[in-house]
């Protein structure tokens, strides 16, 4: 969680200064979901993400230096600088695709899970998506097919209460998203998404469920983004504001998943504050090295503009 948080926060100043030019959707505040789920996955398992997927990429084992280089648009990035923040990939670690189209990777994850079922390779696929994606028909088509074929797929909805700038109360009649799995006879589970140990325990059971061949699982993780929908804050018609109520933001900041786990570790005497400080220092060094790698990398050459572009 700390690797994700510090990597994300290191991008804030470069974004505000215009050094990073692509749209960046920061994952700060939601780290427990990606961490708790991916801690249960094998390297060969698959994940698919969405527009806010730096955390998914890092939690699954993606290289931090290549991620930051991609965000800067550098040739050394994981997508050769062609994709930016919302197009990350690392097939060697099971990060099969991150795409900004709302619900765009759900059907791709479904296909990967079907391939696993056909091959009988016991791989589990996780598709991460936001609460906004629950308004897209492809999710329900995919749940139906996954249930019908008993595919090894986990539908992981990260409900941060806002679809861009629209609060969930203005979009859904039933705010309990986990109940949408019921018509397909898929286990629908609601989890406190800022408590990493609860996420881990729930995900462990779901992964075991999928590996046994018992079919899909649907999660709704209740969480909250600390930053704007895109960028450090919400730039609305040139004004850097946040349309969310201040008291709501502060309430969720008190539920910070990193602070929550730190408190648990200290009160349970699992580790000392000095040991946690060492972890902070190590992660800070890693982020600094990754940023240095990105800054020293070259941009793609104009002569290579058409590389990796395909036509039928």
N, C-alpha and C positions, 0 to 999 in steps of 0.2 A: 504493500500500500504506500509506503514511504517513497519507493522508487517512482511510482506513478505520480504522487503528489509533487515531489520536488522537480521531476521532469516537466510536469505541466506548468508549475509556477515559474520555472526558468524561462518560459516562452512569453510571459506577460509583457515585460519591458520591450523585447524585440518586436512584438506585435504593435504595441503603442507607438514605437518609434518608426514603424514602417519598414523595419528590416526583414520581417516576415510578411510576405505579400498575399499568401493564400488564406482563405477563410479557415479559422481554427476553432473547433468546438472543444473546449477544455473539459476534462473528466474530474476535476477537483471536487471532492465531496462524495463521489460515487465509487471510490476505489474498492470498497469491501465486496462489491458484487463480482467484479472481474477476478479479484484475488481469491475469494472463497470458492468460486466455481473452478477456476483453472488449476487451483492447488490439487484438485481431485482428478485432473485429466492427465493422460499419458502424452508424451511428445507426439505420438502418431494419431491422437484424436484430432478432430477438426473443430475450428471455430470460424464463424462468419460474423462480421460486425456491421456497424452503421456509421453515421457521420461523427459520432462521439466515441471513437474506438481506440484512442491511444492506450487506454488502460487495458483493454482486451488484448491488444498486440503485446504489450510488455508483460502482462500476467501469463501469457501463453509461451513466453520465451523469446519474443522478438528482440532483435538487437537495438538497444537504445540509440547508439550512434547513427545507425542507418535510418531510424525513425526521425530523429531530429534533422539529419541531413535532408531527408525527403521533405520535411516541413519547410526547410529553407530553399527547396528546389534544386538541390545539388545532385550531381551525377552519381555520387556515392550513396544516395538514398535507396531505400528498399524498392522503390519503383523508378529508379534512375532519374529522379527529379521531375518526372513527367506527371505525377499524380497529386503530390502535396498531401496535406494533413488527412484528407478523407479517402485516400486510395493507398492503403498500406497492405503489404502482403509479405508472408514469409512461409512458403510451403514446407520448408524443412522442419519447421516447428508447428505445423498444422494450422497456421493462419492463412486460410485459403482465399480470403477476399474481404475487403472492407470497402463499401460503396455508400455514397451519400444519399442515394435514392431511398425515400422512406419505404420500408418493407422490401427493398430491392434484393436483399440477400437471403430472405426467408426461403424462397423457392430454390435457391442455389444450395442452401443447407439441406433442404429436403432431398435434393438429388444426390448429395454426398451421402446422406444417411441411407438412401435406397441402394446406392452402390455398395456400401458397407454390408447391408443385409444380404445382397446377392453374393458378395464375396465371402460372407461369413467370417469377417476379419475382427469382429468384436470391437470395432472402433465406435466411439460415441461422437456425435456431432452436436455442437451448441450454436444456436442462432441468437445473437443479442440484438434487441430492438427496443425502441422507446415506446412510451404509452401512445404516442401519435400513430404508430404503425398499426395499432389495434383498430384503426378505422379503415384499413385497407383490406380488400377482399381476399388478396393472396394469402393472408395469414390463415383465414378460415378454410380456404381450399387446402392449404398445406396441412393444417391440423386434421382435417378429415382424411386426407390420403395417408398421413403418418399413422393415424389410429387404425385405419383399415388394413394397412400392411405391417402394423406393429414395428415401426421403424425406430432405431436407436437414436432418437433426437430429443434434445432438451430445448424447449422454447423459453428463452429468458427475457422477460419483459422488465426493463428498468423504468419504473414509473417514478419520474421526478416531478410529477404533478403539472407539467406544462408542455404543450406541443408548440414549440417556438415561443410565442408570447400568449397563447390562449390557455387559461387555467382549465384543468380537467373538468371542473364543475360546469363549464360552458360547452362541453363537447360530448360528455357521456351521460346517459340516463342512469346507468349503474356504474358507480365508481369502483366497484370491486372487480378488477380486470381478471383476477384468477378464476372467477366463475364462468368466463367465456369458454373455458375448456370443457365444461360439464356436458354440453350436448354431444360432444365427440367421445365421451367416456374416457377422457384423458385426466389423470390426476392433476388438479389445479391447486397450487399451493401458494399462499401469501406469506412472505418472509420480510422481517425487518432488515432492509437492505443495507443499513449502516452498521450492523453488528456482524462482523466478519466471521465469528465463530458459529453464529446461527446460520449464516449463508453456507459456510463450509459443511456443517453437519447435514443440512438439507440437500446440498449438492451431492454429497457423498452417497446418500441413499438413492438419489435420482440416477447417478452414474451407474451404480450397481444394478438398479432396476433396468436400465437400458442395456447393459452388458449381458444380463440374463436373457435378453430377448423379450422382455415384458412390455415393450412398446414405449411411446413417448411420454414426456412429463412436461407440464407447463408451470412456470414460475412467474409470479408477480413480485418483484423486489421493490419495496417502498424506499425511495432514496431521494436525493435532492442535489442539484448542481449548485456549487458555491459561486460560480462565475456566470457571466451572461450566456444567452443562448449560443451566440457565436462571439468569440473574443473574450477579453477580460470582463467586459460589461456589455450592456445592450445599447448599441449606438443607433438611436432612433431619430432619423432625420437630422443627423449631425449632433444630437445631444447624447452625452454619455450618462445614461440613467439606468435604472432597473425598475421595470414595471411591477415587480413583486412587492408586497408589503414588507416594510423593514422588520416588523416584529416576526413575520414568518421566516425571513432569512435568518434572523438571530436565533429563533427557536431551533432551526435545523443546524445552525453552526454549533449549538450546544450538543448536538448529536454527532459531531465529527467522528467518523469511523476510526481515525488514527488515534485521536485522544481517548476514545472509548476503549480501544484495545490496550493502549499504554496504561490507563488506569487499572484495567484488569490484571495486566502483567505485574504491576507494582503491588497492588493490594493482595494478590495471590502469592506474592514473593517468588514468582517464577524467574524474575530477573531484577537487577538493581537499576536505578536511574543512570548510573555511570555506563552500564552496558548498553542502554538505549541510546545514550549520547554517542557511543562508538558507532552504532548503526547509522545514526544521523550523519556522522562525519564520513563514513564509508560511502553512503549513498550520495552525499554532496560531492565527493570526489568523482564518483562515477558520472554524475550529471555534468560536472565541469569538463571531464574528459570527452564525453559525448558531444557537448557543445563545441569544444575546441576542434574535434574531428570534423564536425559539420562546417564550421566557419572556414577551416583550412581547405576544404574540398572545393573542387572546381564546379562551375555551372556547366550544364550540357553545352556543347558547341553548336552554334547555329547551323553548321553543316550537317549535324546529326539530327536535325529537327524531325525528319521523317522516319528515323529509326523506330522500330517497335510499333509502327503504324501499318495496319494490314488492310488489304482490300480483297474482295471476293472476285 
